[in-house]
Every structure is written in structure tokens, then in C-alpha cells.
């Protein structure tokens, strides 16, 4: 656990404004090892990361906030797993914090006319390559 010399916990870094976080990123943002996060998923029904190809976990902003609450209950307030689970059930549901919508961009001009089969294949391959990058 990240601590100062006098055993006071270091402040956790600010959560970046992105939609999904890999388990390694969440581990760093919450100062908790990845195996602990996987264990907490089994113990706390509120934690449900999205699982993609290869069973990779992707946490959303709300999940990171929940993990920080769990971490606080267990590590700072001294609750047991069962006690923390009960405390979370008793806590009022906070309004979900959503990342702000991205700033509007210039409108995409409508494409007029027909495209050749070659142009369509090229566009499709570029889009598929972009999707592969996003699935990482």
C-alpha cells in the first residue's frame, strides 16, 4: 500500500476522464494489486467489470469509484469483507458520476455519390483496423 513515512496513506491519483480502464490502470488508480481486484469481484456484487475477448476486464468510472469506497472501508476504516459488504448495501445509492460528453466536433459532411467497390473495401479495412486497436 502506498504510504508516507508516518503511515498516512498517500492521496490517490485523480481518475482520468475515460470510459474504460484495464485492470492494471485500476490497480494503480486505487493502490490495490490486480489479484485483490479479482477477489473483490467475487465478494462484492456491485463490482461487475465488462469482460471482453480473452476474459479481459474493463472497468468503468463508477467501478473505479466503488473500488475506492471498498478500499477505504477495508483498509482505512478497518471493516471486514462481510462488514464492508453490509455497509455498502446500507449506503444510499449515489447518483452515478458520468464523464462529461465530448465537446462537439465539426459536423461530418454528408458524402454524396457512389463509391467504387475498391474504395468501399479500403474504407472497411480501415474501420476494421481501428476496431482492432480499440479492442486491445
N, C-alpha and C positions, 0 to 999 in steps of 0.2 A: 504494500500500500504506500502511496506517496505521502510522506510526512516531512515536516520540518524537524530540526534538531530537538525541539522541546515537545515532540509528539503531537503537535497540532496538525490536522490534515491540511494539505495544500488545497487551494481553491481549484475546482475542476475547470477545465477549459470551456469556453462558450461553445454551444452546439452550432455547427455551421448550418447555413440555410440550404439544405439539400433534401431530396426526397428519400433516398435510401442510403443506408450505411452498412458496410460489411462488418463482420464480427470483430475484425482487428481494429477498425476505426472505433467501434463502440467500446471495445476494451480500453482503448486509450482515453476516450472521452469520459469514461466512468471510473477509470482506475480500478478495473476488475479484470482478472485473467479470462481468456475465452472459455476455458473449461468450466469456470464458475457461471458464466452466462448460460452455457448449455444446461448446466444443472438447474439453474433458476427457472429455465423454461419449463422444466418438469414439475417444479414446485409451485410456481405462481401461474395460474391460468390467465392472468392478464397479459402475460408475455406470449405473443404469437407472431414471431417474425415471418415474413414472406419467405418461402423456400422456392428457389429456382433450380435450374439444371444442376445435377450433381449434388442435390440437397444443400446448396449454399444458402446461408441465411442472410437476409437483408432486412435490417431493422429500419423502422420509420421514426420520425421525430418523436412521436408520442411514446414509442417503445423506449427510446433513449431516456426520456424524462421518467418513465416508470422505473427503469433500471436504476436511475439515480435515487428515486424515492426508496426503492428496496435497499439499495446500498446504504442509504442514510439510516433506515430503520435497523438494519443488521449491524453495521459497523460503528455508527456514531451513537445510536440510541440504545444499543445493546439488546434488541429483540432477538428471539429465536426465530427460526424459519416459520414455525407454526404461529407464533405471536405476530410476526410481520404480515403473514398471510391474513390473519384475522383483522389486523389494523387496517390493511388495505381494503378489506371488504367494508369496514365501518366508515372509511373516508368518503366524503361526498365526491361524486364524480365531477372532476374539474372539466370545464369546457376545453375541448381539445385545442391545443395550440397548433395552428397551421402556419406553414411558411407562407409568406405573402406571395401573391400571384406575380409571376414575372412581368416586368414592365412591357407594355405593348410595343411591338416592333412595327416597322413599316409594313403596310399590307403587301401581301404577295400578289403580284399581278396575275390576273387570270390568263391562262395560256389558251390561245386560240389557234385553231388549225389542227391538222392531223400530224402525228409523228410517225416516222418510219419504224418498221419492226426493229431495226438496228438501234435506233435512238431509245425505244422503249426498253429493249434488253439492257442497254447501258444504264438507263435510269434505275431499272430494277436491281442490277448488280450493285450499284452504288448504295441504294437503300438497304439491301441485304448486308452489305459490309458495315453500314452504320449500325444496324441492329445487332450484329455480332459484337461490335465494340460496346454497345450498351449492355449486353448480356454478361459481360465479364464481371 
